[in-house]
Amino acid sequence: MTSPSTIAPKFLSAGNELGVVAVGFSGGQCKPGVDAAPSALIESGLLNQLKDDLSYTLHHDDTVHTYSELLPSQDPPHRNMKNPIAVSAVTRQLSTQVYSHARHGRLVLTLGGDHSIAIGTIAGTSRAIKERLGREMAVIWVDAHADINTPETSESGNIHGMPVAFLTGLAREKGAREELFGWLGEEPCLSLKKLVYIGLRDVDKGEKRILREHGVRAFSMHDIDKHGIGRVMEMALGHIGTDTPIHLSFDVDALDPQWAPSTGTPVRGGLTLREGDYIAECVHETGSLVAMDLVEVNPSLEAMGAQETIRAGCSLVRCALGDTLL
């Protein structure tokens, strides 16, 4: 039997209210099926559990947004990016949707979708936090991959490997057109000093250079093996500090494929489900969580493991939002 959390939120004026955005978008990468994840997660009973077991008041439009009306008929590569106009348009609209919840002091849950959607979710949360509280926001990025390629360092051209570069301004293009991420503006949505990675184990050469040059706090699976997940979370949260709102962006491929096989870019040697849940629980216990993304569940891949992956994703969300047995 689960029960609502007793942790008081520090940065939410409507802490028992949950804004939910379901994003059926796969254009940041090339494998179809990840757009079906929000429906699968919702059909598994996730939102009902959050309402009935954790006592959240849900604000959800009962729609899985595909943004088909925003997708252009022509979308040629730009700066090596695939589908740049589509991803820019979708993430711009998504940033507005997330902001519409966050500005009211609600916790915001976004169900993706591939990880390119974080351009929109983090932009929306960051804007609301700056307006409501006059603060910078931190991001804990739990992922097998760093997703901090610039368009020029990316080998694939898939934008789901670039969102952190856009959010931190590393991928900024001088004079960029609105439809090609110019809408993000000149001011970065996220400071590199407020970014923490957990679970990295497949990082591109160009990304390693970026992480080293900027001194980004990153905990690889080697660090987790060496120190244990408990100590890693102490160090990660210590780096952020206790007075900073946190946006948790969780890619299900951070988990080992044993626990989450149905994802587009699985990498062996990842987190156990218990370690993933622990990360989510620790973030919740800070009282600083203001938003969460769950991305890259792809029910069409490794079909035999789809339900297992969906259950893992639901578990991560419940733990971050306060599911406790005691």
C-alpha positions in Angstrom: 0.0 0.0 0.0 1.5 3.3 -1.1 0.7 6.7 0.4 1.3 10.4 -0.4 4.6 11.9 0.4 5.2 13.9 3.6 8.0 15.9 1.9 7.0 19.6 1.6 7.9 21.1 -1.8 10.2 24.1 -1.5 9.6 25.8 -4.8 6.0 24.9 -5.7 3.1 27.0 -4.6 0.6 24.3 -5.7 2.6 21.3 -4.6 -0.3 18.8 -4.7 -1.2 19.8 -8.3 0.4 18.0 -11.2 0.5 19.4 -14.7 0.9 16.5 -17.2 2.0 16.9 -20.9 1.9 13.8 -23.1 4.2 14.1 -26.1 3.9 11.6 -28.9 6.9 12.9 -30.9 9.8 10.9 -32.4 11.3 13.4 -34.8 14.5 13.9 -32.8 15.7 10.4 -33.9 15.1 7.9 -36.7 13.4 4.9 -35.1 9.6 4.9 -35.1 7.6 3.9 -32.1 8.7 6.2 -29.3 5.8 8.4 -30.1 3.5 5.6 -28.7 5.1 5.7 -25.3 2.8 8.3 -23.6 -0.3 6.3 -24.5 1.3 3.1 -23.3 2.3 4.7 -20.0 -1.1 6.2 -19.4 -2.9 3.0 -20.4 -0.8 1.1 -17.9 -2.6 3.2 -15.2 0.2 5.6 -14.3 -1.9 8.8 -14.1 -4.6 7.0 -12.1 -1.9 5.8 -9.6 -0.6 9.4 -9.2 -4.1 10.6 -8.6 -5.4 7.8 -6.4 -2.4 6.6 -4.5 -0.3 9.9 -4.3 -3.3 12.3 -4.1 -2.2 14.6 -6.9 -4.8 16.8 -8.5 -4.1 16.3 -12.2 -4.2 19.0 -14.8 -4.1 17.1 -18.1 -6.0 17.7 -21.4 -6.5 14.0 -22.0 -4.5 14.3 -25.2 -1.3 12.8 -26.5 0.1 15.6 -28.6 1.6 14.6 -32.0 1.9 18.2 -33.2 1.1 17.0 -36.7 -0.2 20.4 -37.6 3.3 21.8 -36.9 5.3 19.4 -39.1 6.5 21.0 -42.4 6.2 19.4 -45.8 9.8 20.1 -46.4 12.5 19.8 -43.7 16.0 19.8 -45.2 19.0 19.3 -43.0 20.6 22.4 -41.4 24.0 22.4 -39.8 24.0 18.6 -40.0 20.6 18.4 -38.1 17.9 16.0 -39.3 14.3 17.4 -39.1 15.4 20.7 -37.6 12.2 22.7 -38.4 10.0 20.0 -37.0 11.9 19.6 -33.8 12.2 23.4 -33.3 8.4 23.9 -33.9 7.4 21.0 -31.6 9.8 22.0 -28.8 8.7 25.6 -29.0 5.0 24.6 -28.6 6.0 22.2 -25.8 7.8 24.9 -23.9 4.6 26.9 -23.9 2.6 24.0 -22.6 5.1 23.2 -19.8 5.3 26.9 -18.9 1.5 27.2 -18.7 1.6 24.6 -15.8 4.9 25.7 -14.2 3.8 29.4 -14.0 1.1 28.4 -11.6 3.5 26.7 -9.2 2.6 23.1 -10.2 4.9 20.2 -10.5 5.1 19.3 -14.2 5.4 15.8 -15.6 6.2 15.3 -19.3 5.8 11.9 -20.9 7.8 11.6 -24.1 8.7 11.0 -26.8 12.4 11.1 -27.6 14.9 13.2 -25.6 14.9 16.1 -28.0 11.7 17.2 -26.3 13.8 18.3 -23.3 14.6 21.4 -25.3 11.0 22.4 -24.8 10.4 21.1 -21.4 13.4 22.6 -19.7 13.0 25.9 -21.6 9.4 26.1 -20.3 10.3 25.3 -16.7 13.3 27.6 -16.7 11.3 30.5 -17.9 8.6 29.9 -15.2 11.1 29.5 -12.4 12.9 32.7 -13.4 9.6 34.6 -13.5 8.1 33.2 -10.3 11.2 33.0 -8.1 13.9 34.9 -9.8 16.2 31.9 -9.6 18.2 29.7 -11.9 17.2 26.1 -12.2 19.3 23.0 -12.0 18.9 19.9 -14.2 19.8 16.3 -13.3 20.2 14.5 -16.6 20.0 10.7 -16.0 21.0 9.0 -19.2 23.5 6.6 -20.8 24.3 9.4 -23.2 25.4 13.0 -22.6 23.2 14.5 -25.3 25.4 17.6 -25.4 26.6 17.3 -29.0 26.5 20.5 -31.0 25.2 20.0 -34.6 28.8 20.1 -35.8 30.1 17.5 -33.4 27.2 15.1 -33.9 27.9 12.0 -36.0 24.3 11.1 -36.6 22.6 14.4 -37.0 19.8 13.3 -34.6 18.7 16.1 -32.4 17.9 13.9 -29.5 21.6 13.8 -29.0 21.8 17.7 -28.9 19.2 19.1 -26.4 21.7 20.0 -23.7 23.9 21.9 -26.2 20.8 24.0 -27.2 19.7 24.6 -23.7 23.1 25.8 -22.5 23.8 27.9 -25.5 26.6 25.8 -26.8 24.7 25.1 -30.0 23.6 28.7 -30.5 23.7 30.0 -34.1 24.2 33.8 -34.4 21.2 35.2 -36.1 19.3 31.9 -36.1 15.8 32.1 -37.6 12.9 31.6 -35.3 12.0 28.3 -37.0 15.5 27.0 -36.4 15.7 27.4 -32.7 16.0 31.1 -32.8 13.0 31.2 -30.4 15.3 30.1 -27.6 16.8 33.5 -27.5 20.2 34.7 -26.5 20.1 33.9 -22.8 20.8 30.2 -22.1 18.0 28.3 -20.4 20.5 26.3 -18.3 23.9 27.1 -16.8 26.5 24.4 -17.3 27.3 24.9 -13.6 23.8 23.8 -12.7 23.9 20.6 -14.8 24.6 17.2 -13.4 24.8 13.9 -15.3 24.2 10.5 -13.8 24.6 7.1 -15.5 26.8 8.0 -18.5 28.5 5.2 -20.3 28.3 6.0 -24.0 29.7 9.5 -24.6 30.9 10.7 -28.0 34.4 12.1 -28.5 33.2 15.6 -29.1 30.9 15.4 -26.0 33.9 14.3 -23.8 35.8 17.4 -25.0 32.8 19.6 -24.2 32.4 18.1 -20.7 36.1 18.5 -19.9 36.4 22.0 -21.2 33.4 23.3 -19.2 34.0 21.3 -16.1 30.5 19.8 -16.2 29.7 17.6 -13.1 29.2 14.1 -14.6 28.9 10.7 -12.8 29.5 7.8 -15.1 28.7 4.1 -14.4 32.3 3.8 -13.4 31.7 6.4 -10.6 28.5 4.5 -9.5 30.4 1.2 -9.4 33.3 2.8 -7.5 31.3 4.9 -4.9 27.8 3.3 -4.9 24.6 5.1 -5.9 24.1 6.5 -2.4 27.4 8.4 -2.4 27.0 9.5 -6.0 23.6 11.1 -5.1 25.1 12.8 -2.1 27.8 14.3 -4.4 25.3 15.2 -7.2 22.9 16.9 -4.8 25.7 18.6 -2.9 26.9 20.1 -6.2 23.4 21.6 -6.8 22.9 22.8 -3.3 19.7 22.9 -1.2 18.4 26.3 -2.5 18.0 25.4 -6.2 14.9 24.1 -8.0 15.5 20.8 -9.9 14.3 19.6 -13.2 14.8 15.8 -13.5 15.2 14.6 -17.1 15.2 10.8 -17.1 16.0 8.8 -20.2 14.9 5.2 -19.7 18.1 4.0 -21.5 20.0 5.0 -18.3 18.7 1.7 -17.0 20.5 -1.5 -18.2 18.6 -3.3 -21.0 17.9 -6.1 -18.5 15.4 -3.7 -16.9 14.4 -1.5 -19.9 15.0 -3.3 -23.2 12.5 -1.4 -25.2 14.4 1.8 -26.0 16.0 3.2 -29.1 19.7 3.3 -28.1 20.2 0.6 -25.3 23.7 0.3 -23.8 24.7 -2.6 -21.6 26.2 -2.0 -18.2 23.6 0.5 -16.9 21.7 1.2 -13.8 19.5 -1.4 -12.1 15.9 -0.5 -11.7 16.5 -0.1 -8.0 19.3 2.3 -8.6 17.1 4.3 -11.0 14.3 4.4 -8.4 16.8 5.5 -5.7 17.9 8.4 -7.9 14.3 9.5 -8.2 13.6 9.0 -4.5 16.6 11.1 -3.5 15.5 13.9 -5.8 12.0 13.8 -4.3 13.4 13.9 -0.8 15.1 17.2 -1.4 11.7 18.9 -1.8 13.3 20.8 -4.7 11.8 18.9 -7.7 9.8 21.2 -10.0 9.5 19.1 -13.1 10.3 15.7 -14.6 10.6 14.2 -18.1 10.4 10.5 -18.8 11.6 9.8 -22.3 12.8 7.2 -24.9 10.4 4.3 -23.9 9.7 2.6 -27.3 7.1 -0.1 -27.0 7.6 -1.2 -30.6 11.3 -2.3 -29.9 12.1 -5.5 -28.2 8.3 -6.2 -28.0 8.8 -9.0 -25.5 10.2 -6.5 -23.1 7.8 -3.6 -23.8 5.7 -4.1 -20.7 8.8 -4.5 -18.5 10.1 -1.2 -19.9 6.7 0.5 -19.3 6.6 -0.8 -15.8 10.1 0.5 -15.2 9.2 3.9 -16.5 6.1 4.1 -14.3 8.2 3.1 -11.3 10.7 5.9 -11.9 7.9 8.5 -12.1 6.1 7.2 -9.0 9.4 7.3 -7.0 10.2 10.9 -8.1 6.7 12.1 -7.3 6.7 10.6 -3.8 5.7 7.0 -3.8 6.8 5.5 -0.5 6.0 2.4 1.5 6.8 4.0 4.8 
